[in-house]
């Protein structure tokens, strides 16, 4: 299902991103604008997850329509259905797009591999991941459809939007800390160590999309209910 309603009674990154978008988006907007200078004077409209929209999260063509963007190449030619489900989505009046992935504890970054069942889906996923790696000039034998797959498929979608469809898109990874409900890290420093291991393993520490990828660190104790 490409529109998934979410409970407002969850915990961890699910609850944290809901609070951030609905009650504390000025914190997020300020951090994003400090990292992406071209957005300094832009108004950011968050289109998910919204209280009035059942805190719904979007994937597949629903995330495209939710952002109201027009593609030159259809998503289905790059990725099969049941693709990434975005934790939050935002846009500006200048048609810049913000894709948000959120984490509240370190084990979340070590995702399982693709769950695609059909050979056609697996073939398309692997083709698009290899195409993304080639664009980034990453020449290693790391299987992007396995460990850290959730991270790599987000990079692939950034590539799809920016390079294939020429949409001004940004990938924002939010790392919450001090979330005791999931025994999360208690500092930015803990996150940085884990993220460095992941990026070095994948070979993406510095790449051609780096300037469109932002890591933000947010203390959940700074979020109001």
C-alpha positions in Angstrom: 0.0 0.0 0.0 1.6 3.3 -1.1 -0.3 5.4 1.5 0.1 4.0 5.0 -1.7 5.5 7.9 0.4 5.6 11.1 -0.6 5.5 14.8 0.0 8.6 16.8 0.8 6.4 19.8 4.0 4.9 18.5 7.5 5.3 19.7 11.1 5.8 18.5 11.6 7.5 15.2 8.0 7.1 14.2 6.8 9.2 17.1 9.8 11.6 16.9 9.3 12.5 13.3 5.6 13.1 13.9 6.4 15.5 16.7 9.1 17.2 14.7 6.9 17.8 11.6 3.7 18.7 13.4 4.7 20.6 16.5 8.4 21.5 16.0 9.0 22.1 12.3 10.7 25.4 13.0 13.6 23.4 14.5 13.8 21.2 11.4 13.4 24.1 8.9 16.2 26.0 10.7 18.6 23.1 10.6 17.9 22.3 6.9 18.4 26.0 5.9 21.7 26.1 7.8 22.9 23.1 5.8 21.3 23.9 2.4 22.1 27.5 1.8 19.9 27.8 -1.3 16.9 27.2 0.8 17.6 30.1 3.2 14.8 32.3 1.9 12.4 29.5 1.0 9.2 28.5 2.7 9.1 24.8 3.4 5.7 23.0 3.3 5.6 19.6 5.0 3.2 17.3 3.3 3.7 14.2 5.5 3.4 12.9 8.1 0.5 15.2 9.1 -1.9 14.8 12.0 -4.9 15.8 9.7 -3.8 13.1 7.2 -3.6 10.2 9.7 0.2 10.7 10.0 0.3 8.9 6.7 3.6 8.0 5.1 3.9 7.6 1.3 5.8 5.4 -1.2 5.8 4.6 -4.9 3.8 6.9 -7.1 1.9 8.2 -4.1 5.0 10.0 -2.8 5.4 11.6 -6.3 1.8 12.8 -6.4 2.0 14.0 -2.8 4.9 16.2 -3.7 3.1 17.3 -6.8 6.1 16.8 -9.1 6.2 15.9 -12.8 8.5 13.1 -13.9 10.2 12.8 -17.3 10.7 9.1 -16.7 8.1 7.1 -14.8 9.1 5.6 -11.5 8.1 2.1 -12.5 10.9 2.1 -15.1 13.4 2.6 -12.3 11.9 0.8 -9.3 9.2 -1.8 -8.7 6.2 -1.2 -6.4 6.7 -1.4 -2.6 9.6 0.9 -2.8 10.9 3.2 0.0 8.3 4.5 2.4 9.4 8.1 3.3 9.3 9.1 6.9 8.5 12.7 5.9 8.1 14.7 2.7 8.5 18.4 2.1 8.6 20.9 -0.7 9.2 24.6 -1.3 7.5 27.2 -3.5 10.4 26.9 -5.9 9.7 23.2 -6.4 12.6 21.9 -4.4 11.9 18.5 -2.8 12.9 17.2 0.6 13.0 13.4 1.2 13.3 12.5 4.9 14.6 9.4 6.5 14.6 9.2 10.3 16.3 7.0 12.8 16.3 6.9 16.6 18.6 4.0 17.4 21.7 2.6 15.8 20.4 -0.9 14.9 17.9 0.8 12.6 20.6 1.7 10.1 21.5 -1.9 9.6 18.6 -2.9 7.5 17.9 -6.3 6.0 18.2 -6.7 2.2 15.5 -6.2 -0.3 12.3 -8.1 0.2 11.4 -8.2 -3.5 10.2 -11.6 -4.4 9.8 -11.7 -8.2 12.8 -12.1 -10.5 11.7 -9.1 -12.5 11.6 -6.8 -9.4 15.0 -8.0 -8.2 16.5 -7.5 -11.6 15.2 -3.9 -11.8 16.3 -3.1 -8.3 19.8 -4.4 -8.9 20.0 -2.6 -12.3 19.1 0.7 -10.7 21.4 0.3 -7.7 24.3 -0.5 -10.1 23.4 2.5 -12.3 23.5 4.7 -9.2 26.8 3.3 -8.1 28.2 3.9 -11.6 27.1 7.5 -11.6 28.7 8.0 -8.2 32.0 6.4 -9.5 31.8 3.7 -6.8 33.9 0.8 -7.9 33.6 -1.9 -5.3 32.0 -5.3 -4.8 29.6 -4.3 -2.1 26.0 -5.5 -2.7 23.8 -2.5 -2.3 20.7 -4.7 -2.2 21.9 -6.4 1.1 23.2 -4.7 4.2 22.3 -1.0 4.6 19.8 -1.5 1.8 17.4 1.1 3.3 20.2 3.7 3.0 21.2 2.7 -0.5 17.8 2.6 -2.0 17.2 6.2 -0.7 20.4 7.3 -2.5 19.1 5.6 -5.6 15.9 7.5 -5.4 17.7 10.8 -5.0 19.7 9.9 -8.1 16.4 9.1 -9.9 14.9 12.4 -9.1 17.9 14.7 -9.6 19.8 13.1 -12.5 17.2 11.3 -14.4 14.3 13.7 -13.9 16.2 16.9 -13.2 14.2 17.7 -10.1 15.9 19.7 -7.3 15.7 17.1 -4.6 17.5 16.7 -1.3 17.9 13.6 0.9 17.8 14.5 4.6 18.7 11.8 7.1 17.6 12.7 10.6 19.3 11.0 13.5 17.5 11.5 16.8 19.3 11.0 20.1 18.2 10.7 23.8 15.1 8.7 22.8 14.9 6.3 25.8 11.9 4.5 24.4 14.1 2.6 22.0 17.4 2.8 24.0 18.8 5.2 21.4 22.2 7.0 21.4 22.6 9.7 24.0 24.8 12.0 21.8 25.5 13.1 18.3 29.0 11.6 18.7 27.6 8.1 19.0 25.7 8.5 15.8 28.7 9.9 13.9 30.8 6.9 14.7 28.1 4.5 13.4 27.4 6.5 10.3 31.1 6.7 9.4 31.3 2.9 9.5 28.3 2.6 7.2 29.5 5.2 4.7 33.0 3.8 4.5 31.7 0.3 4.0 29.5 1.5 1.1 32.0 3.8 -0.4 29.7 6.9 -0.2 31.5 9.1 2.3 32.3 11.6 -0.5 30.3 11.3 -3.8 28.7 13.3 -6.6 25.4 13.5 -4.7 27.0 14.5 -1.3 26.0 18.1 -1.6 22.4 17.1 -1.9 22.5 14.7 1.1 22.3 16.1 4.6 22.7 14.5 8.0 20.9 16.2 10.9 21.1 15.4 14.6 18.2 16.3 16.9 17.9 15.8 20.6 14.3 14.6 21.3 14.4 16.4 24.6 14.3 19.7 22.6 10.9 18.7 21.0 7.7 19.9 22.6 4.5 17.8 22.6 
